[in-house]
């Protein structure tokens, strides 16, 4: 008696998954039940027939290093999408239904499915409002962080590269990324093609509000409607920060930056990030701020929680009328307990690359601050 091979078992398991998906699709959208087909031999896929010839197909798609669920329409112009393998049967079924309905009616897919998302969110609401203003929304990355880029006959998988949910859009020829950071709120970054870099739009300044000393506008302080209106108004309505240019190799090769140039580079970055009241100090305290107590940590050893708490105490005592918040620039790292305390204290701890002057966030709050490093998908 021979036993089934591992390949046979895997193929049978995949077949049963497609059968389950077909059943779920028929239960959730019974008007499509008579159109559903599931192949019984390789290649395995689920098809929803449109007119006897064309259809919408759900299949497993292999990309370099990963396998995804892929939903494709009958032609290259279809709103094709990709979904992680752990996507629920219900979400995949609704995504298939959305594309089928759009094909049968000739109408655009409904939100949030038109953005390849399975649930409504602030980001899909923003995308809807921008689209209604005629803004070209290129990508929504919230629950489903994967998308396709490039020609339809040879698409490239775009995987998550930005930690916070975001919308990529093009406004009057300008590429913007609108992010909703879990701790810092809304941020909008502008792509500057002339230097291949991002810079930041000052939301408070653009809205005529008082400047905030730290980056971001809390979600509760800026409605999605107001944000969409500002973005739709285009560059003429935006206050744009100066571009902070960083050379990854360092200005002088292996020798890196000199002391003065190093801190001027750091100062420029902090301004671009949106720290509005950091200014040049003296030799002892090269960076100063009315709102932040900025500590330079030069030892090679990682900052511990007790050391960070001591610095936070110094920050609290440094303010004249109200305690200052802590910002630390260090060439070392940060222990896990210290990182947890930094988030709790609403501090910012950045690691400094002394060759280039580049700042890197060392805990969750600080990692939300830097500008994107990747180019827009359309570049």
N, C-alpha and C positions, 0 to 999 in steps of 0.2 A: 504494500500500500504506500503510495507516494503522498507526501505532504505538500501543500501549496508553498511556493517560494515567497520570499519577502516581497518581491516585485509584484507577484500576483495578489498578495494581501493588500499591498499599498494601492494597487489599481482598483481593487474591489472597494476599499475604503473611500477612495475618491468618487467612485461611481455612486456609492450610497450617500455621499455628501451632496452630490448633484440631485439625486432623487429627493433628498430632504429639502433642498432649496426649491425644487419645483413644487413640492407640496406646500411649503410656506408661501410661495408666490401665489399659488392658486387660492389658498385660504385668505390671504390678506387682500388679494385683488381678484375676486372670482370672475370678473368680466374678461380676464385674460386666460382663464383655465383652459379653454379650447385651443388656445394658440401655443401652449407650452410643449416643447419637445426636449427630451434628454437623450443624448446618444448612449448607446449600449456598448460600443466598441471605441477604441482609441482613434482619434483624439476625443477625449470626453469634454462635453460642454452642455450648457443649457441654452436653448434658443426659444425666443418668442417670435412666432411667425407674424409678419406684417401683411403680406399680400400673396402668399404662396411661393414667392421666390426670395424676397429679402426678409431680413429679420434682425433682431437685437440679440446679441450673444453675450453670455457670461461664461468666462473660461479662466483657467489658471494660466498666467503668463509668466514666462521665465525671463528675468533681466539678469545682467551680471550681478552676482553675489546674492540674489534674492528672488523669491517668487511672489507674485501679487495676484489678487483677483483683478481681472480686467473686464470692463463692460464696453462693448463696441456696437456702434450703429451700422446701418447698411452701406454707408459711404464714408469717404474721407472727411466730409464736412460735419459728421455727427459729433455730438458733444461727448466724446469717449472719456472714460475715467478709470482710475486704478484705486484699489482699496487694499489695506493690509490683510494678511491672512486671518487675523483674529477678529475681523469684522463680523458682526452677528448676521445670521440668516435673515432676520427681519430687515436690517439696514440694507443688505444687498438686494433683497426682494424689492424694497421701496425704490432703490436706485434704478433697478431694471424697469420697474413700472413707470418711473418718471420719464426715462428716455423713450420707452415704447409709446407713452401717451403723447409726448412731443412729436414723435414721428407720425403717429396716426392723425393728429389734429393739425399739424403744421404750426403749432404755437410753441413759443419758447418753454423750456422746462421750468417748473415752478421752483421757487426758493424753498428750502436751502439746497435742493438737489441740483439746480443749475450751476451751483458753485462747488459741486462734488462734496457736499457736506450732508450728514444724515440728521442733523438737529439745528434748529434755529439758535442763533447766538447774536451777540453784539456785532460780531464781524460779518455775519450774513446780512444783518439789518443794514450795516454800513454799506456793504456791497450793493444791496438793493437800492439804497438812496443815491449812491454815486451813479449807478447805472441809469437811474431815472433822470439824472442831470446830464446825461450824455458822456459821462466819464468812462473810459475804457478800463474795466476791471479785469485784470489779467490772472489773478490768483487769489483765492481765499484759503488760508491755512489755519484751521482751528481744530476741529475734531479729527478730520482726515488731513494729514500733513503731506500727502503724496500727490503728485500731479505729473503730467506728461509735457514734454517740451520738444520742439523741433518738428520736422515734417511728419505728417500722419503715417506715411509709409515706413518711417524709421524713427519712431519716437524714443526720446531719452527719458528715463525715470528721474524725476526731481524728488529727492528725499529731504526730510526735515533738516534744516541747517540753522534755523533761527529758533531760540528757545521759547519765545512767546508767540501767541496767535497773532496773525497779521494779514493785511490785505495789500496786495501789490496792484497799483493802478497807474495809468498814464493820463496826465492832465495837461492839455495844451502842449504836448510833446515832451513833457517832463515826467520822469519816472519817480514815483513816491512809494514808500512803504509805511503803512499806518499800523503800528503795533499796539497791542493792549497788554502791558506788562502786569503780572500778578501783583507786584508790590508798588510799582511806580506809576501805573496807569497808562494813559495815552502818550505815545510818542510818534512823531512823523519825521521820517528821514527822506532826504532828497538826493537823487543820484546826479553827480556832476560829471558828465561824460568827458569834459575837456581835461580832467585830471584823473579819471577812473577811480573816483572816491565818492563816498557818501558824506553828506553834512546834515545838520539837524535844523528843522524848522522850529522856531520859538513860538509855541502855541499861545502862551499867555500874551506875548507881545503882539502876535497877529490878531488876537481877539480884543486888543486894547485893555488887557487886564494888567494889574501890577505884576512885575517879574517875580518868579519863584526862584529861591536860591539853589534849588536842586532840580534835576531833570524830571520830566513827566508831569502830567496833569491827572489827578485822581479821577477814576471813572465817575464817581458821584459829582464831581465838579464840572464835568463837560458831557452834555448829552450827545448821543449819536447823531441826532438831527443837526445840532450846531456844528459838530465836527465835519459832517458831510457837506454842509453849506460852505464852510471855510475851505475845504479841499476843492470843492467844485468851483469856487471863485478863482482858483488858479494862482500862479506866482505873484501876480500884482497885489494879492492880499496877504502874502506871507512875509513874515520877518525871518530872514535866513541867517544862520550863524556862519561865521567864517570857517572855511575848510581847514581842518588841521591835518597837514600832510606828514606822514611818517614813512621813513625809509627803513624797510625791514633789515637791510644790511648794515645800517649805521652810516653816518655821514663820512666817517674816515676809516671805512673798512673795519678791521678787527679792533682798532683803537676806540671806536664809538665816538660819542659826543663829548665835548668838553663840558665842564661844570655849568657854565652859564647857559650854553645852548641846550643842555639837558633839561634844565628847569624851565626855560622858555618853551621848549617842546611840550613839556608836561602842562604848563600853563595854557598853551594853545589848545591842547586836547580837552582839558577840563572846561574851557569856554565853549568849545564845539559841542561837548556832551550836554551842556545846559547848566553848568554851575556858574551862575551869573555874578557872584560877588567874590570870586577868587582873583587875587591880584598879586603882582610881584612884591616880594618883601625885601629882606636884607640878607647878608651872608649867613647870619645865624638862623633865621626863619625865612627861607627863600619864597615860600608861598603863604599868603595871608588871606583871611576871609572874616567878614563880620558875622557870618552865620556858623561857620565851621571852625573848629580847632584842628589844624592840619599838623599832624605829627609825622616826622620822617623817621623811619625805623631802618637803621643801617646794619644791625647784626645779621650774620648769615643764618642764625637759628630761626626756625619758624616761630611766629608769634603764638604764645599760649593764651588760654582764656584769662588767667590771672593778670598777665601783662596787658592784655587788651582792656580788661576792666579797670586797671590802674590808669591807662590812657583815657578811658571814658570818664573817669573821675576828674582828671585834669581838664577835660573838655567842659564838663559841667561847671567847674570853678572858673573857667576862663571868660565867661560872659559877664558883661557889666550889669545888665538888667535881667537877662534870661540866660539859662545855660546854653552853651554852644553844643552843636552836634559834632561827632568825631569823624574825621577823615584821616586815614593812615596811608602813607606811601611807603612801601617796603620793597626791598630787593629779595626778601625771603618769602616764605609761604605762611600758611595759616593753619593751625590745628583745627580739627573738626569741632571741638567744644568752643574754640574761639570764633569759628565761622558762625556757629549757632548763636552765640552771644552778639556778634556783630549785627545779625539780622534782627535780633530782639531789640537791640539798642538803636536800630535805624541808622547805624553807622555805615561808612563806606571804606572798605579796605582794598587798595589796588596794589598789585605787584608791578614794580618798575623794571623794565629791561634797560639797563644803563647803557647798552650799546646804541639803542635806537630811540629811547625815550617813550616807547609804547607802554601804555597802562593796560593791565588785565585784571578784571574783577576776581576776587578770591572767595566770594561767598554769594549767596543767591541774589541779594539786593544789589550788590556791586556788579554782578554779571549782567544785570538788566540795563546797565548804563551805556557801555560802548556802542559804537556805530556798527552796522552790519559789515562783514568782511567780503561777502559774496556779491557778485554782480547781479543786477536784475535778470530775471529769466529771459528777457527779450534780447539781452546783450550777447 
